Amino acid sequence: MRRFLAIVFICFAIVLNAELIITNSLSFGGNGDDVGNDIIVLADGSIVVAGYTSSTEGLFYSKNGQEDFLIAKFDDDLNLLWWKAYGGSRRDIAESIVQSKDGGFVVVGLTESSDGDVSTSDRLGDFWVICLSPEGDLLWEETFGGSSQDHAYDVIVSREESIIVAGYTRSNDGDVIGHVWGEDFWIIELSFTGELIRQWTIDGGNNNEDLARKLIQLETGEIYVTGYSAFKDVGISCNYVNVQAAIACIDNEGNLSWYLDYGDRFHESAYDLIFDQGNLMIVGEMDAGTSMFSSGLGGKDFWILSIDLDGEELWSKEYGGTLTDTARSINRIGENRFAVAGYTTSRDINVKGSRGMNDGWIIVVDSAGKLLEARTAGGSGDDLIFASALESGQAYFAGYTTSTDGDLEINAGGRDLWILSVSISK
């Protein structure tokens, strides 16, 4: 179940400045799939992960059928303190978690259930928002959406102590106002008792699929939401012919200020963003291939985009190898340094030390995008990082693993929740 990795195995790292040292690499799970989609660090140094479990027995298990929301708390040495599973008889996938002012938690994601812990759903998929006590007990739950699929991906607590949730909607009824076509960005604001206060439905134009994955709010009140906007050729091929990273800005009075997309003729998609020193840094993937018309390294690359608060692009850069490299999270780790994490199947160019199929991949860049350090983590199976959090020079990463070698020792079955901790030098 557990392996402690001493700092002496620096030889495994890609060492540019020797800053990234793995301190723990642990897997947890049952006989099915147990996946971490988000991770937060609390003030006392403990860790809380949200995701899902489809296991029927073992350390975690779904109590109602198919996937259930999984919430698990660990101490700072990653010993399991408690875990909870919530859901119904169909799919229930937790995507994001945030701590509330009273020490409890708000968890959001997708539900297709209308039984068990879920009060009601259209069974095609709704936003599911649950509020938990500090011990993980269910205080209340609410679903939001309409008669088509609605999927929540991120949640924050606003400056006004409300709950803001972002995702997409395909519905033009129920709770949804202003749907245009296909998938639209859907952002809702809730009270801490679960009442819908207001909402924003954002679309990039006819025949566009718009999916929101991550949002932040600045101290001045503006909300920035990122994901992608994909134009679908419904007339001829019915394929997505243009997929670009999309970012919306909602001003401090709640009005949509602007909605822009970024990229070129290739596939660009955003997964995370942060605010730093007056600008935004967005991470995701760019699939530019390799050709005389492209700066791509091959396949999908880690992609970092820097813009100012008016949406003006400052710079963008790609990192990776000749296969697939997808960036899922970004954190500021020091003066002029940022850690970007995700997963890779590449074994060349910027990627060294690959162990197998997908490996976790962590890079450090400066504010101009210069690559300072990079390293892989994992074993011979699939090892994917989906989320990260930072506390006092220690970075924590969550995702899943199927490996039983390399940086992992035991797999309980299927995908196991993977938590990786890395020491970050100042």
N, C-alpha and C positions, 0 to 999 in steps of 0.2 A: 504493500500500500504506500509506503513512504520511503524516500531516499534523500539523504542529506548529501549535497555535493560540495566538497571543500574547494577552496579557492585555488588549490594547486593545479587544477586541470585547465589552466589558462591556455595550454597548447591546443585545446579544442576550439577556442574562440578565434575569430578573425580579429587580430589585435592591431588596432591602429593607435589608440591611446590607452588601451587596457583599462577602460572604465566599467565595462559591463561584466560583472562576475555573478554567475548563478549561485544562489545560496540554498534554494530549495526547488525541487521539481516533484510534485505529488499528484497522484491520480486517485479519484474517489468514484465509486459507482456501484451499480448492481448489474443484473444480467442483461439489461437493455441499453438504451442510449441515455447518457447523463451529460448534459452540455451546459457550460457556463457562457451566457451571452453578455453579462455585465458584471462589474466588480467595483466595490467601493471600500475605502478605508475609513474607519471611524476614529474619533478623537483618542480613544484608548489604545489604538493600534490594531484592533481586531478587524477582521475582513468579512464582508458579506458578499455573496455571489448570488445572482439570479439567472435562471435559465429554465431548463425543463428536464424531466425524467420520464422515460417510458419503461423503466425496469419494473418487474413484478416481484422481485426479491433481491436481497442484498442490502448494502448500506443505505441506498435510496430506493424508493419504489413509488410508483403511481398508485394511488389508492382508489381511483375512480375509472381508470381505463384510458388507453392510448397515452398521449403525453399530458402531464400535469405541470403547472408552474412549480419550479423548484427554487427554494430560497434556503441557503445554508450559511451559517456563521462559523468562523474559525478564529482562534486566537492568533497572536502575532507570530507564533511558530507554526501556524497552519494546522493545529490540532482542531478537529471538528468539535464545536460546542453544541450546536443544535441544527436541525434541518426541518423544513416544513414542505409539504406538497399540497397544492390546491388546484381544483379543476373539476371537470365533469367527465362524462363518458366518451367525449370526443377530444380533438386536439386543443390543448391549452399551452401556449408557448410564451414564457416571460422573456421580454427583450431588454428591459431597463429597470433599474432600481435607484431610489434616492432616499436619503434619510430626512425625516421631517423634524421640525423644531422640537417636538416633545420626545425625540429619541426613537420614535417608531419609523416605519418604512412605507413608501408608496411604490408599488410594483405594477408595471403595465406590459401589455403584449396583446396577443391574439387569443380569442376563445371561439371555438365552434360548438361549445357545449351549451345546453340549456337545462342542466340538472346538476346534481352534486353540489358543489360550492357556488355554481353560477346560477344567478337568479333567472336570467332570460337571455336568449341569443337567437339570431335568425338561422343559425347552423351553417351559414356560408362564411361567417367570420365577423366578429365585432371587436372594437377596442374593449379590452377588459382592464379595469383599474381596481386594484385591491389595496386596502390600507391595513397595515399590521402594527401590532404593539411592538415595543422594544424586544420582546421575547419571541416575536414571530407569530403571535396569535392573530387570527383574522378578526378585524374590527368591523369592516364593511367592504362591500364590493358593488361595483356598478358596471354595466355594459353600455356602450355608446356606438351608434351607427345607424345603418338603414337596412334595406332588404338585400343589398349586395355586400361584397366583402369589404371590411374595414379592418386595418391592421395597424396597431400602435407600435412604434419603435423606440421612442425616447420619452423621458419625463424629467422635469425640473420643478423645484419649488421657487416661485417667483419672489421678487422683492416684497410684494404685498402679501406673502404667505398664502398664495393660491397655488394650485397644481396646474402645470401646463404640459400637455401631452401632444406629441407630433407623430404622424404616420401618414397613411393614405386612405382614401375612401373611393369606392366605386359606386356608392349609393347616391340617389337623388331624392331620398325620402327619409322618414324617421327623424333622427336628430340632425341630419345633414342639410345645410342650406348652401346653395350656390354651386353644386357640382356641375362641371362642364362636360367632360368626356373621359372615359376610361378611368385611370387612376389619377386622382388629384391630391396634392398636398392637403392634409387636413390637420389643423392645429386647434385644440380645444383648451379652454381654461375652466377649471373646476374649483369649487370651494372645498375646504377640508372636511366637509360632510358629504361630498359627492355630487353636489348640484352643478349642472352645466351653466356657466356664467356667460361665455361668449365663445365664438369660433371664427376661424379663418379657413376658407377653401380657396386654394390657389392652383391655377392651371396655366400651362405654358402655351395654350392655343389648341385649336381643333386637331384631333388625332394625336394628341400628346399624352403619354403616360408620365405622371409626375409623382415621385415617391420620396417622402421626407424621412430621413434616418436619424438626424441629430439636431438638437437646438441648444442655444445658450442665450442668456439674458445678461446684458451689460449693467453696470452700476447705474448708468443713466437711463435705463429702462428699455432700450431697444432690444428686440428679439431677432436673432439670426437663425435661420433654419436651412439645413443643407441635405442634399440627396441627389436625385438625378431627374432629368427630363428627357423622354425618349419619343421621337416622332415615329409614328407607325404608318407605313404605306398601306392604307386600307384599300386602295384602288387596284393594285397590281399584285404585289408579293405578299402583303399582310405581314411583312417583316419590319423590325425596327431598323430604320435606315440612318438614324442619327441619334446617338445617345450621348448626352453631355451632363457634366456636373451642374447642378442647379442650386442657387442660393436665393432665399427670400429675406428681406429686411422688413420687419414690422416696427414702426416708430413707437416712441414712448407714450403716444396717445392711442395706440392700438390700430393705426392705419397702415395698410400695406404701402411701404415706401418704394420698394423696387423688387423685381424678380428677374434674375439674370441667369444665363447659362454660360458655361466655360468649357473650352476645348476647341478641337479642330474637327477634321472629317472623321476622326477615329472615335472609339468608345471611351468615354470618361465617366466615372461615377464616384461620388463622394460618400464617405462613411463617418467622418468625425471632423470637428473643428474646434479651435480654441482662439481666444482673444489674447493678444500679447503686444504690448507697447504700441497701442493705437491701430493695429492691423489685425486681420484674421488669417490664420493658417488652416487650410483644409487638406485632408488626406483622403486618399482612395486608390483608384486604379485607373490606368490608361492602357488601352489595348491598341497600340499603334503598329504592332508588328515590326518588321525590319524591311525597309525599302529606301530607295533614293529620295522618297517624298516624306520620310518619317525620321524623327529623332529617337524612335523607340528602340529598346534593347532587344526586343523579341517577345512575342506573346503579350501578356499583361504585365505592367510594371507598377511598383509603388509609385504613387504620384502625389506630389505636394504642390499646392497652389497657395500663393500669398496674394491677398487683396486688401485694399483699404476699406474703410467703413462706408464709402459710397459705392463700393463694388468695382472699383478700378483695379484691374489686374496689375500686380507688381512684378511677379515672376512665377514660373512653374518649372518643376524638374522631375525627372523620372529616375528610378533606381531599381536594380534587380539584375536578372539574367535573361537567358533566351527563352525561358518557359513562362510560368505563371507566377506573378508576385502581386499580392493584394494587401494594401495597407488598411488597417481597421481602426487604429487609435493613435492619438498623439497627446503627449504631455510635455510641459516645460519642466526640465530637470536641473536647471541652473542658469547662470548668467549666459545668455546667448546660446543655449543648448536645448535641444528638443529630442525626445525619444519617440520614435514612430515604430509601431509594431503591427504585425499581421502574419502572413504565411507565404511560403514559397515552394515551388517545385523545381526551381532553377539550381544549377550547380556551377555557374560560371559568372564572369564579369564581376559584379559586386557581391555575389553570393559564394561563400566558401564554407566548407565543413558540413555539407549536407549529409544527413543520416539516412534518408529514405524517401518516402513518397512526399507528402506535404510536411514541411518543417516550420516551426515557429521562427519568425525572422524579426530581429530588432535592429534598428539603425539609429544612430545619433547624428543630427545635423545641426548646423548653426542657423542663424536667422536669415542668412542669404541662401540657404539650401546646400551648403558645402557638406559633403559626407565626411564625418569625423570618425565614425566607428560603425561596425556591423558584426552581428554574430547570429548563428542559427542555434536552435534548441529542439530537442525531440529524440526520436528513435527511428526505427526502420518502417514504422507504420505511418498513419496520418496524425499530425500534430499541428493543430490550428489555434492561433491566438485571435480572439474576437474583441477583447476589451482590456483596458489597463487602468491602474490607479497608482498614485505616488504619495509616499509619506516618509519624511525625514531621511531622504537618501536611499530609500528602498522602493523599488517599483514592483508592482504585482500585476500579473497577467492571467487572464482566464480564457478558457476555450474548451477544447476536448482533445483526447489522445486515444489512439488504438495501439500504441506501442508497448512493448514489454522489454525493451532494451535501450541502450543509449542513456538518456537522462531519465528514463522511466523503468520501473521494475515489474509492476503487476498491472494486468488489465482484468477487470471483473466480468467483462463481456460487453460487446458492442463498443460504443463510444463512452469513455469515462471522462468525467469532469477533470480538467487539468488546470492546476494552479502553479504558476512559476513565479518565484521571487528572485529579483536581481538587485545586487548592490550597485548603486550609482555613485561614483566618486564625484566630489565637488570640483 
